[in-house]
Amino acid sequence: MKFVKTAFEQLPLGAVKPSGWLKDQLMIQAKGLTGHLEEHWADVGPENGWIGGSGESWERGPYYLDGLLPLAYLLEDERLIAKANRWVEWSLASQQDDGHFGPKRIETVNREVDKKHDWWHYMIMLKVMMQHEEATKDERIVPFLTKFFGYVRRTIEENPLQGWAKTRGAEMLLCLVWLYKRTQDPLLLEVVEIVAKQTTDWSDIFYDFPFWRKVEEWDWTTHVVNVAMGIKTPGVLYELTGDAVLKEAVHRGIDSLMTYHGQAHGMFSGDEWLSGTHPSQGVELCAVVEYMFSMEQLTRIFGDGRFGDILEKVAFNALPAAISPDWTSHQYDQQVNQILCNVAPRSWVNGPDANLFGLEPHFGCCTANMHQGWPKLTSHLWMKDLEGGLAAVSYAPCTVETPVGNGSLAKLAVSGEYPFRDHVSISITLERPETFTVSLRIPSWCTQPEIQVNGAPVNVQTENGYAKINREWASGDGIELTLPMAVNTTSRNLYAVSVERGPLVYVLPVREQWQMVREREKFHDWELYPGSAWKYGLLADTGFEVTEADIPSQPFSADGAPVRITASGQLVKDWKMEGNNAGTPPIHPDCNGQPVAELELIPYGSARLRIGEFPLIGSRKRFKDQ
């Protein structure tokens, strides 16, 4: 086994802090479900097994902590830090002489779990412990993990990875590699080899992808969350072997997922299994946050700008769309064309309440797991290269503090309110002048980026999606980056089209009528009904007019959308509802006698009811030539 140098290194939790609209998102999250879930949801409440209770003791506590802990430290919120520490301290204190830790028994409502022994829930807690060590420098964590992996080595061949753990083995490999880099303990390499062999062969699946249509029966390798997590497995193995085929498997897998199951928001469908390209098929919120984490890890390993493109598209569209603007309810499944959120049967495996906005619609995994999305995006906005330089993965507003070059402490302030604006400012403060590289990701949708350093234009070549500026930097230097955002339309299934500008997808918002269907003390359940017409198609020869407004504390709401696009469309008479959903967009829409209407489109993440894939009205040739 040979470790391959990765393109980038992840900065420790806390090195990147949110600012601007992104900090507002984290603060809204802290005031909502993440900051108060323990008091209102028994599954992570005082009786949870991971804090010594007799209740749920499988994945839900660790899932919750995997988002709560980074949120707490990114906001420097002492109340949330105390909440997170309670869980961490219990786990540390629970470790036995043989290295095993955690609850003594498995209590879960999930029927696929062997309640006598399972590895999956430990894998989540390992990720928590890594983040805790990075944020606090707690000297107990490395010995704790070393002792645990001694237990793993002694028992994992007798009790191998099964079920969820088998498909998600890369999560354990991430911790093993993290720990080996700190200790060089050869025993860890033995465990790495065993875990790698026991993990589902995702490289084979993604290299020659066999799932070409909507899946109708249970399979571990078509479960949408497993797929979203599994896509990074070839990358994790690449770090261990350097086999180029593994890198190719990742790219072939993403291509296939988007060809056969891709949707406008950057995700592939899955309600519960891979479900094709129809815009009324759902995608699970757990898959959204796990796919984001996979893209963050693939960026670290390969340094390919493509993964940053995907990360941004999913984070800025699919993530906020599935959560209420005040972070007091969420969906299990979201739809690109979502005209109605109510308790009703739909053409998916999940239950009739899966697209409600509520505390625990359909199943509680997303209630526990959704919290990692914004915090982990924040902590991965910037990374280090292997020569003391910095790499920008995304330009959401933040501050970065880390040593660069030969050790000079650098502070970067990233402003500009991207992705709602196309201009990014990066100001640099340094202890002393230092030579190092700043790698700026240039999104694939941007054809004419402009870069200035201290007011002077810089011409650089983009390689692997990054423009690299190597020079001696001094305190007070500044980078101005402009990423012009043209409005583009993409032809999708049956000539339906989606509208994009930069990393944001734009949709026709449908007026939302929120009706409470279950009242609780704080986190209620809601059905959403349409208060305006939804069945509009887009004219092939439409123009697009962009208008901008001030960016509020919550830009991901219908009223607060800070960018709007005006386009032309017509009502489509023969676009029907099918099975409580917007039906298939007509391939030849009937608009006879319908006046041309001015449609105001807003970002996908700002609309909870919306049309995101429009029937195309008029010449397809004109459309393709745009």
C-alpha positions in Angstrom: 0.0 0.0 0.0 1.4 3.4 -1.0 -0.1 6.7 0.2 -0.4 9.2 -2.7 -0.1 12.9 -2.1 -3.5 14.5 -2.4 -3.9 17.7 -4.3 -5.0 19.7 -1.3 -5.1 19.4 2.5 -8.2 20.2 4.5 -7.9 23.1 6.9 -8.8 22.2 10.5 -12.3 23.1 11.7 -12.3 26.7 12.7 -9.7 28.0 10.3 -12.5 29.1 8.0 -15.2 31.1 9.5 -18.5 32.2 7.8 -19.4 35.8 7.2 -22.1 37.7 5.3 -25.1 35.7 4.1 -23.4 32.4 5.0 -23.0 33.4 8.7 -26.6 34.4 8.7 -27.5 30.8 7.5 -25.6 29.3 10.3 -27.2 31.6 12.8 -30.7 30.8 11.5 -29.8 27.1 11.8 -28.7 27.6 15.4 -31.9 29.3 16.3 -33.9 26.6 14.6 -33.7 22.8 14.4 -30.0 22.4 15.0 -29.9 24.5 18.1 -33.0 23.2 19.8 -33.6 19.6 18.5 -32.6 17.9 21.7 -35.4 19.7 23.6 -38.1 18.8 21.0 -37.2 15.4 19.5 -36.9 12.4 21.7 -34.6 10.5 19.4 -31.7 12.9 20.2 -33.1 13.9 23.6 -31.9 13.0 27.1 -32.7 9.4 26.6 -30.4 8.9 23.6 -28.0 6.0 24.1 -25.0 8.1 23.1 -25.4 10.2 26.2 -26.2 7.2 28.5 -30.0 6.9 28.0 -32.1 3.9 27.1 -33.5 5.3 23.9 -32.2 5.4 20.3 -28.6 4.4 20.2 -27.7 3.8 16.6 -27.1 6.6 14.0 -29.3 9.5 15.1 -27.2 10.8 17.9 -23.9 10.7 15.9 -25.6 12.2 12.9 -26.9 15.1 14.9 -23.6 15.7 16.5 -21.8 15.6 13.1 -23.6 18.9 12.3 -24.1 20.4 15.7 -20.4 20.3 16.7 -19.0 22.1 13.6 -21.8 24.6 13.8 -21.0 25.3 17.4 -17.4 26.0 16.8 -17.9 28.0 13.6 -20.2 30.3 15.4 -18.2 30.3 18.6 -21.5 29.7 20.4 -20.8 28.6 24.0 -24.3 27.2 24.4 -23.9 24.9 21.4 -20.4 24.0 22.3 -21.6 22.9 25.7 -24.3 20.8 24.0 -21.8 19.1 21.7 -19.2 18.5 24.5 -21.8 16.6 26.5 -21.9 14.0 23.7 -18.2 13.9 23.1 -17.4 13.5 26.8 -19.8 10.7 27.2 -18.3 8.8 24.3 -14.7 9.4 25.6 -15.7 8.2 29.1 -17.5 5.1 27.6 -14.3 3.5 26.2 -13.6 0.1 27.6 -10.2 -1.5 28.2 -10.4 -3.3 24.9 -11.0 -0.1 23.0 -14.7 -0.5 22.3 -16.8 2.6 23.1 -20.4 3.8 22.8 -23.8 2.4 23.9 -23.8 -1.2 25.1 -26.8 -2.1 22.9 -28.3 -1.0 19.6 -31.8 0.6 19.8 -33.1 1.7 16.4 -36.3 1.7 14.4 -34.3 0.8 11.3 -35.2 -2.8 10.4 -32.1 -3.5 8.3 -29.7 -3.3 11.3 -28.2 -6.3 13.0 -28.8 -5.2 16.6 -26.2 -7.5 18.0 -23.3 -5.8 16.1 -22.9 -3.0 13.6 -20.1 -0.7 12.6 -22.0 2.1 10.8 -22.8 4.3 13.8 -19.2 4.3 15.0 -18.1 5.6 11.6 -20.2 8.7 12.1 -18.8 9.3 15.6 -15.3 8.9 14.3 -15.9 11.9 12.0 -17.2 13.8 15.0 -14.1 13.0 17.0 -11.8 14.2 14.2 -13.6 17.5 14.0 -13.5 17.9 17.8 -9.7 17.4 17.8 -9.2 19.9 15.1 -11.3 22.5 16.8 -10.0 22.0 20.3 -6.6 20.2 20.0 -7.9 17.8 22.6 -5.0 15.5 23.3 -7.2 12.6 24.3 -8.6 12.0 20.8 -5.6 10.4 19.1 -5.0 7.9 21.9 -8.8 7.2 22.0 -9.0 6.5 18.3 -5.8 4.5 18.3 -7.2 2.3 21.1 -10.5 1.9 19.2 -8.8 0.8 16.0 -6.9 -1.8 18.0 -10.3 -3.2 18.9 -11.4 -3.0 15.3 -8.3 -5.0 14.2 -9.1 -7.8 16.7 -12.8 -8.1 15.8 -13.6 -6.9 12.3 -12.7 -10.2 10.5 -15.0 -12.1 12.8 -17.7 -9.4 12.6 -17.2 -7.9 9.1 -18.8 -4.8 7.6 -22.4 -5.6 6.6 -25.4 -3.6 5.3 -25.1 0.1 5.7 -21.5 -0.2 7.0 -20.4 -2.2 4.0 -21.6 0.4 1.5 -20.2 3.2 3.7 -16.8 1.8 4.6 -15.0 4.9 3.1 -16.2 6.8 6.2 -14.0 4.6 8.4 -11.1 4.8 5.9 -11.2 8.6 6.1 -10.6 8.4 9.9 -7.9 5.7 9.5 -5.9 7.8 7.0 -6.4 11.0 9.2 -5.0 9.1 12.2 -2.2 7.4 10.3 -0.9 10.8 9.2 -0.6 11.7 12.8 0.8 8.5 14.3 2.4 6.4 11.5 1.1 3.4 13.5 1.5 0.3 11.2 -1.5 -1.4 12.8 -3.7 1.2 11.1 -2.5 0.1 7.7 -3.6 -3.5 8.5 -7.1 -2.1 9.4 -7.1 0.0 6.2 -6.5 -3.1 4.0 -9.2 -5.1 5.7 -11.8 -2.3 5.6 -11.0 -1.5 2.0 -11.6 -5.2 1.0 -14.8 -5.4 3.0 -16.3 -2.2 1.6 -18.7 -2.4 -1.4 -16.8 -2.2 -4.7 -18.1 1.2 -5.8 -15.3 1.6 -8.3 -16.6 -1.3 -10.3 -20.2 0.0 -10.1 -19.3 3.6 -11.1 -16.8 2.6 -13.8 -19.4 0.5 -15.7 -22.6 1.9 -14.3 -25.5 -0.6 -14.6 -28.5 1.4 -13.3 -29.9 3.0 -16.4 -33.5 3.6 -15.4 -35.7 4.1 -12.4 -35.0 1.3 -9.8 -38.1 -0.6 -8.6 -36.7 -2.9 -5.9 -34.4 -2.7 -2.9 -30.7 -2.8 -3.4 -27.9 -1.5 -1.2 -26.1 0.0 -4.2 -29.0 2.0 -5.6 -30.1 3.5 -2.3 -29.6 7.2 -3.0 -27.8 8.0 0.2 -25.4 5.1 -0.2 -24.7 6.3 -3.8 -24.1 9.8 -2.6 -21.6 8.6 0.0 -20.2 5.8 -2.2 -19.1 8.2 -5.0 -16.1 9.3 -2.9 -15.0 5.7 -2.2 -12.8 5.3 -5.4 -11.2 8.7 -4.4 -10.4 7.5 -0.9 -8.9 4.3 -2.3 -6.9 6.4 -4.8 -5.2 8.1 -1.9 -4.1 4.7 -0.7 -3.0 3.2 -4.1 -2.6 5.8 -6.8 -4.5 3.7 -9.3 -5.6 6.0 -12.1 -8.6 3.8 -12.9 -10.1 4.9 -9.6 -10.1 8.5 -10.6 -11.7 7.6 -13.9 -14.4 5.6 -12.0 -15.4 8.7 -10.1 -15.8 10.8 -13.2 -17.6 8.0 -15.1 -19.9 7.5 -12.1 -20.9 11.2 -11.9 -21.5 11.3 -15.7 -23.7 8.2 -15.5 -25.7 9.4 -12.5 -26.4 12.7 -14.2 -27.3 11.0 -17.5 -29.7 8.5 -16.2 -30.9 10.1 -12.9 -29.8 13.8 -13.0 -32.0 16.7 -12.2 -31.7 20.4 -12.5 -30.5 21.2 -9.0 -27.3 19.2 -9.5 -28.4 16.1 -7.6 -29.5 12.7 -9.0 -33.0 11.5 -8.0 -33.7 9.0 -5.2 -36.9 8.5 -3.4 -35.7 6.0 -1.9 -33.7 4.5 -4.8 -32.3 5.9 -8.0 -35.4 7.1 -9.7 -34.7 8.4 -13.2 -34.8 12.0 -14.6 -38.5 12.9 -14.2 -38.6 16.4 -12.5 -41.4 15.2 -10.1 -39.2 12.3 -8.7 -37.8 13.3 -5.4 -34.4 13.3 -3.8 -33.7 12.7 -0.1 -32.2 15.4 2.0 -29.7 13.0 3.5 -28.4 12.4 0.0 -27.9 16.1 -0.6 -25.7 16.7 2.5 -23.8 13.5 2.0 -23.1 14.3 -1.7 -21.8 17.6 -0.6 -19.4 16.0 1.8 -18.3 13.6 -0.9 -17.5 16.5 -3.3 -15.6 18.2 -0.5 -13.4 15.0 0.0 -13.0 14.5 -3.8 -11.8 18.1 -4.1 -9.2 17.5 -1.4 -8.0 14.3 -3.0 -7.9 15.3 -6.7 -8.0 19.1 -6.7 -10.3 19.0 -9.7 -12.5 22.1 -10.1 -15.4 19.9 -11.4 -16.1 18.8 -7.8 -16.3 22.4 -6.6 -18.8 23.1 -9.4 -21.0 20.2 -8.3 -20.6 21.2 -4.6 -21.8 24.7 -5.2 -24.7 23.8 -7.4 -26.0 21.3 -4.8 -25.3 23.5 -1.8 -26.8 26.7 -3.2 -29.9 25.0 -4.7 -30.9 21.6 -3.4 -29.8 22.2 0.3 -31.8 25.4 1.1 -34.8 24.3 -0.9 -35.6 21.3 1.4 -35.6 23.4 4.6 -38.0 26.1 5.6 -36.5 29.6 5.6 -36.6 29.8 9.4 -35.1 26.3 9.8 -38.0 25.0 11.8 -39.1 22.3 9.3 -37.7 20.3 6.5 -38.6 17.8 3.8 -37.5 14.2 3.4 -38.0 14.4 -0.4 -37.9 17.5 -2.6 -39.0 17.7 -6.2 -37.6 20.0 -9.0 -41.2 20.6 -10.2 -42.9 20.8 -6.8 -46.4 22.2 -6.9 -47.9 20.6 -3.9 -46.6 19.3 -0.6 -49.2 17.2 1.1 -50.0 13.8 2.6 -50.8 11.9 -0.6 -49.4 8.8 -2.4 -46.8 9.5 -5.1 -44.8 7.4 -7.5 -42.0 6.8 -5.1 -41.1 4.2 -2.5 -41.3 6.7 0.4 -44.4 7.4 2.4 -47.2 9.8 1.5 -45.8 12.4 4.0 -42.3 12.4 2.5 -42.5 15.9 1.0 -44.2 17.6 3.9 -42.3 20.3 5.7 -42.1 19.1 9.3 -40.1 17.8 12.2 -39.8 14.1 11.1 -41.5 13.6 7.7 -41.5 10.0 6.6 -38.4 8.9 8.6 -36.1 10.5 11.1 -32.7 10.1 9.4 -32.8 13.5 7.7 -34.0 15.1 10.9 -30.8 14.0 12.4 -28.4 14.3 9.4 -29.4 17.5 7.7 -27.3 19.7 10.1 -23.9 19.0 8.5 -24.7 20.8 5.2 -23.8 24.5 5.8 -21.2 23.9 8.5 -19.1 21.5 6.5 -19.5 23.6 3.4 -18.0 26.5 5.4 -15.1 24.5 6.7 -14.2 23.3 3.2 -14.5 26.7 1.3 -10.7 27.0 1.3 -8.0 24.3 1.5 -4.2 24.3 1.5 -2.0 22.9 -1.3 1.0 20.8 -0.3 3.5 23.7 -0.7 2.1 26.2 1.8 -0.4 27.8 -0.7 -4.1 28.3 -0.5 -6.9 27.1 -2.8 -10.4 28.6 -3.0 -13.0 25.9 -3.5 -15.9 28.3 -3.3 -16.4 32.0 -2.8 -19.2 32.2 -0.3 -18.3 35.0 2.2 -15.9 33.9 4.9 -12.6 34.6 6.7 -9.6 32.3 6.5 -6.8 32.2 9.1 -3.9 29.8 8.6 -0.1 29.7 8.2 1.2 30.0 4.6 4.5 29.7 2.8 7.2 29.2 5.4 4.9 29.7 8.3 3.7 33.3 8.1 0.2 33.6 9.5 -2.3 34.7 6.8 -5.7 36.2 7.3 -8.0 36.3 4.2 -11.4 38.1 4.1 -13.6 37.0 1.3 -16.5 39.3 0.5 -18.8 40.1 -2.4 -21.9 38.0 -1.5 -21.3 35.3 -4.1 -23.2 33.5 -5.6 -25.8 36.3 -5.7 -23.2 38.6 -7.1 -20.4 37.9 -9.7 -17.7 39.9 -8.0 -15.4 38.5 -5.2 -13.0 40.6 -3.2 -10.2 38.8 -1.2 -8.1 41.0 1.2 -4.9 39.5 2.6 -3.2 40.3 5.9 0.2 38.7 6.6 2.6 38.7 9.5 5.4 39.2 7.0 5.8 39.1 3.2 5.6 35.5 2.0 5.8 33.7 -1.3 3.1 31.2 -1.9 0.4 30.3 -4.5 -3.2 31.3 -4.3 -5.3 28.9 -6.5 -8.6 30.3 -7.6 -11.3 27.9 -8.8 -12.8 29.1 -12.1 -16.2 27.5 -12.5 -16.8 25.7 -15.8 -19.8 27.9 -16.5 -17.6 31.1 -16.5 -16.0 31.7 -19.9 -14.3 35.1 -19.3 -13.1 35.4 -15.7 -11.2 38.6 -14.7 -8.6 38.6 -12.1 -6.8 41.7 -10.6 -4.1 41.8 -7.9 -3.8 45.2 -6.3 -5.7 46.8 -9.2 -3.5 45.3 -11.9 -5.0 42.7 -14.3 -3.4 39.2 -14.1 -3.5 36.8 -17.0 -3.3 33.2 -15.8 -4.1 29.9 -17.4 -6.7 27.7 -15.9 -5.6 24.2 -15.2 -7.8 21.5 -13.8 -10.4 24.2 -13.0 -8.0 26.4 -11.1 -6.1 29.6 -11.9 -2.8 29.8 -9.9 -1.2 33.0 -8.8 2.3 32.5 -7.4 4.0 35.6 -6.1 5.4 37.3 -3.0 2.3 38.5 -1.1 2.4 41.3 1.5 -0.1 42.5 4.1 -2.7 44.8 2.4 -2.6 42.9 -0.9 -6.0 42.3 -2.5 -7.5 40.1 -5.2 -10.5 41.1 -7.2 -12.2 38.3 -9.1 -15.1 38.7 -11.5 -17.0 35.7 -12.7 -19.5 37.0 -15.3 -22.7 35.1 -15.0 -24.6 34.7 -18.3 -28.1 33.2 -18.3 -28.0 29.8 -19.8 -30.7 27.2 -20.6 -30.2 23.5 -20.5 -32.2 21.0 -22.4 -33.3 18.1 -20.2 -35.6 15.1 -20.5 -38.2 15.4 -23.3 -36.9 18.9 -24.2 -37.9 20.3 -20.9 -35.5 23.2 -20.1 -33.9 24.6 -16.9 -32.6 28.1 -16.5 -29.2 28.8 -14.8 -27.1 31.8 -14.1 -23.7 31.0 -12.5 -24.2 28.2 -9.9 -27.8 29.1 -9.3 -30.8 27.5 -10.9 -33.8 29.8 -11.5 -37.4 28.6 -11.2 -40.9 29.9 -11.5 -42.1 30.3 -7.9 -45.6 29.2 -7.1 -47.3 31.2 -4.4 -47.1 29.2 -1.1 -50.0 28.6 1.2 -48.7 27.0 4.4 -51.3 25.0 6.3 -50.4 23.4 9.6 -51.3 19.8 9.9 -49.6 19.0 13.2 -48.9 21.5 15.9 -46.1 21.0 18.4 -44.4 23.3 20.9 -41.9 24.6 18.4 -41.4 22.5 15.2 -44.7 21.9 13.4 -45.7 20.0 10.3 -47.0 21.8 7.3 -48.7 21.1 4.0 -48.0 23.6 1.2 -50.7 24.4 -1.4 -50.4 26.4 -4.6 -51.9 29.9 -4.7 -50.9 30.7 -8.3 -50.8 29.0 -11.6 -47.9 26.7 -12.2 -48.3 25.1 -15.7 -46.2 27.6 -17.7 -43.8 26.7 -20.5 -40.8 28.8 -21.6 -40.6 30.4 -25.0 -37.6 29.1 -26.9 -36.8 32.7 -28.2 -37.3 34.4 -24.8 -34.9 37.0 -23.6 -33.8 37.2 -20.1 -33.6 40.3 -17.9 -31.7 40.1 -14.6 -32.5 42.4 -11.7 -30.7 42.5 -8.3 -31.9 43.7 -4.9 -30.3 44.0 -1.5 -29.3 40.7 0.1 -31.4 40.1 3.2 -30.4 37.9 6.2 -32.4 35.0 4.5 -32.0 35.2 0.7 -33.4 31.7 0.4 -37.0 32.7 0.7 -39.5 33.7 -2.0 -39.9 37.2 -0.7 -36.2 37.7 0.0 -34.8 36.4 -3.3 -32.0 39.0 -4.1 -31.8 38.1 -7.8 -34.7 37.7 -10.2 -34.8 36.9 -13.9 -37.7 38.0 -16.2 -38.5 35.7 -19.1 -41.4 35.0 -21.4 -43.7 32.0 -21.3 -47.2 30.8 -21.9 -49.7 28.7 -20.0 -49.7 25.1 -21.2 -53.2 23.8 -21.4 -52.4 20.1 -21.7 -49.9 19.9 -18.8 -51.7 17.8 -16.3 -51.3 16.6 -12.8 -50.3 13.0 -12.4 -50.4 11.2 -9.1 -50.5 14.3 -7.0 -47.5 15.8 -8.9 -46.9 18.0 -11.9 -47.0 15.5 -14.7 -44.5 14.9 -17.4 -43.7 18.2 -19.2 -45.5 17.9 -22.6 -43.1 17.4 -25.5 -45.5 19.4 -27.8 -47.1 21.9 -25.4 -50.6 23.2 -26.3 -50.6 26.9 -25.9 -53.2 27.9 -28.5 -54.9 31.1 -27.6 -52.8 31.7 -24.5 -51.2 35.2 -24.2 -47.5 35.5 -23.7 -46.8 36.1 -20.0 -44.0 37.7 -18.2 -42.5 35.2 -15.8 -40.4 36.3 -12.9 -37.9 33.5 -11.9 -36.1 33.3 -8.6 -33.3 31.1 -7.3 -34.3 27.5 -6.8 -33.4 27.5 -3.1 -35.7 30.5 -2.5 -38.9 28.7 -3.7 -40.5 25.8 -1.8 -43.2 25.5 -4.5 -41.8 25.9 -8.0 -41.4 24.8 -11.6 -37.7 24.2 -12.4 -38.0 22.2 -15.6 -40.2 23.9 -18.2 -41.9 22.6 -21.4 -40.2 24.3 -24.3 -42.5 26.3 -26.5 -41.3 27.0 -30.1 -38.3 26.1 -32.2 -35.9 23.7 -30.6 -33.3 24.8 -33.2 -33.4 28.3 -31.9 -33.2 27.0 -28.4 -30.1 24.9 -29.1 -28.4 27.8 -30.8 -28.7 30.1 -27.7 
